[in-house]
Amino acid sequence: MTLARSPLGWRFWLVSLAAILAMAATASLGRWQLSRAAQKEALQAAIDERAARPPLEGATLAALPPGTGADDPLVHRRVVLRGRWLPEHTVFLDNRQMQGRPGFFVLTPLQLQGSSTAVLVQRGWVPRNFQDRTQLPEIATPAGEVEVPGRIAAPPSRLYEIGPTGSAEGSSRIRQNLDLAAYRGETRLALAPLTVLQTGAAGDGLLRDWPVIDAGVEKHYGYAFQWFGLCGLVAILYVWFQLIRRFLRPRRQPAA
């Protein structure tokens, strides 16, 4: 008499172990993405709360200690600066986009009224002349005392550049990146450690369609959905191939 072979061979247990590990890993990654989304929601709420506060005066920036960074609680706060432009120190950051078009970000320091401190203002965006890449666009810069509304921001983000870091900085008014410390030494200005994004309607030939501040909450919810979906797919495939087809669906009997 021949004993029937047990269906629970080593392959069954190996596949079962692999499926359990895969479901545990993908479920854990999904939960991690949900926790990241919760953190980003808290960050977005803090950003929105800062933006809703009354505008600050320029003296607040003048009082900041050196080394203040992008994590300072003043970042994203509204501010109103009063002072005079220093157009001789204007720089143009190349390869910056706005409304899907490449061009320059225009940065000009503003000497604060009644203070020795200057604030670097990211004034807006202009297109560049691609036929003559050395030509600077004409920027209207009012003389005398001006009032500039804006939003406190970290220094401009850095783009990848070929060659040693900072090799193009200080060489001309057209630059790929701007290091605030190096620019401070170059201009000999008492610059505040944070910059200001000028807000308001387009003016002086500049666009100011700055991107909306977004902490990226939706991205993490999307990733979590993908991981939980993969976890569910592994579970469905395991149940179908290892349980239903193995134990519940009657197998065809071989012909006598």
Secondary structure as the mmCIF struct_conf table of DSSP 4:
data_model
#
loop_
_struct_conf.conf_type_id
_struct_conf.id
_struct_conf.beg_label_comp_id
_struct_conf.beg_label_asym_id
_struct_conf.beg_label_seq_id
_struct_conf.end_label_comp_id
_struct_conf.end_label_asym_id
_struct_conf.end_label_seq_id
HELX_LH_PP_P HELX_LH_PP_P1 THR A 2 SER A 6
BEND BEND1 PRO A 7 PRO A 7
HELX_RH_AL_P HELX_RH_AL_P1 TRP A 10 ALA A 52
BEND BEND2 ARG A 53 ARG A 53
HELX_LH_PP_P HELX_LH_PP_P2 PRO A 54 PRO A 55
STRN STRN1 LEU A 56 GLU A 57
HELX_RH_AL_P HELX_RH_AL_P2 GLY A 58 ALA A 62
TURN_TY1_P TURN_TY1_P1 ALA A 63 ALA A 63
HELX_LH_PP_P HELX_LH_PP_P3 LEU A 64 PRO A 65
TURN_TY1_P TURN_TY1_P2 PRO A 66 GLY A 67
TURN_TY1_P TURN_TY1_P3 ALA A 70 ASP A 71
BEND BEND3 ASP A 72 ASP A 72
TURN_TY1_P TURN_TY1_P4 PRO A 73 HIS A 76
STRN STRN2 ARG A 78 TRP A 85
HELX_RH_3T_P HELX_RH_3T_P1 PRO A 87 HIS A 89
STRN STRN3 VAL A 91 MET A 98
TURN_TY1_P TURN_TY1_P5 GLN A 99 GLY A 100
STRN STRN4 ARG A 101 LEU A 112
TURN_TY1_P TURN_TY1_P6 GLN A 113 GLY A 114
BEND BEND4 SER A 115 SER A 116
STRN STRN5 THR A 117 PRO A 127
BEND BEND5 PHE A 130 ASP A 132
TURN_TY1_P TURN_TY1_P7 ARG A 133 THR A 134
HELX_LH_PP_P HELX_LH_PP_P4 GLN A 135 GLU A 138
BEND BEND6 GLY A 144 GLY A 144
STRN STRN6 GLU A 145 ALA A 153
HELX_LH_PP_P HELX_LH_PP_P5 ALA A 154 ALA A 154
BEND BEND7 PRO A 155 PRO A 155
HELX_LH_PP_P HELX_LH_PP_P6 PRO A 156 ARG A 158
BEND BEND8 ILE A 162 PRO A 164
TURN_TY1_P TURN_TY1_P8 THR A 165 GLY A 170
BEND BEND9 SER A 171 ARG A 173
STRN STRN7 ILE A 174 ARG A 175
BEND BEND10 GLN A 176 GLN A 176
HELX_RH_AL_P HELX_RH_AL_P3 LEU A 180 THR A 187
TURN_TY1_P TURN_TY1_P9 ARG A 188 ARG A 188
STRN STRN8 ALA A 190 LEU A 191
BEND BEND11 PRO A 193 LEU A 194
STRN STRN9 THR A 195 GLN A 198
BEND BEND12 GLY A 200 ALA A 201
STRN STRN10 GLY A 203 GLY A 203
TURN_TY1_P TURN_TY1_P10 ASP A 204 GLY A 205
STRN STRN11 LEU A 206 LEU A 207
HELX_LH_PP_P HELX_LH_PP_P7 TRP A 210 ILE A 213
HELX_RH_AL_P HELX_RH_AL_P4 VAL A 217 TYR A 238
HELX_RH_PI_P HELX_RH_PI_P1 VAL A 239 LEU A 248
BEND BEND13 ARG A 249 ARG A 249
HELX_LH_PP_P HELX_LH_PP_P8 PRO A 250 ALA A 255
#
